[in-house]
Amino acid sequence: MELKEKIKKLPFSPGVYFMKDSLDTIIYVGKSKNSRSRVGSYFVNSKSHSSKVIKLVKNIQALKFAMSLMILMENFTLNLILAKIL
């Protein structure tokens, strides 16, 4: 599945997302209150993106999303903790 298709299937709920490179190495872990909006914002052409974000986006080959615990708890603080641990 293409990245843009995966983004369209992300929920609008809080979550933790993992971005991977071509070697399947996690290159970024993020958290958000609105997962679809936040992850999608990386792929919008914007002059406000830093050079770091531009380089990151060029290397993204896969995207994973964790929400199973959020369904049970719906707690943004939990997402912050998961992002630190993972």
Long-range contacts (C-beta under 8 A, 24 or more apart in sequence): 3-43, 3-60, 3-62, 3-63, 4-43, 6-63, 7-36, 7-39, 7-40, 7-43, 7-63, 8-36, 10-35, 10-36, 10-39, 10-40, 10-65, 11-35, 11-36, 11-67, 12-36, 12-37, 13-67, 13-70, 13-74, 14-67, 14-70, 14-74, 14-75, 14-76, 14-79, 15-65, 15-66, 15-67, 15-70, 15-79, 16-65, 16-66, 16-67, 16-79, 16-82, 16-83, 16-86, 17-63, 17-64, 17-65, 17-66, 18-63, 18-64, 18-65, 18-66, 18-86, 19-56, 19-60, 19-62, 19-63, 20-60, 20-61, 20-62, 20-63, 20-64, 21-59, 21-60, 21-61, 22-59, 22-61, 24-61, 24-62, 27-56, 27-59, 27-60, 28-56, 28-60, 29-83, 29-86, 30-83, 31-76, 31-79, 31-80, 31-82, 31-83, 32-79, 33-76, 35-65, 35-67, 39-63, 39-65
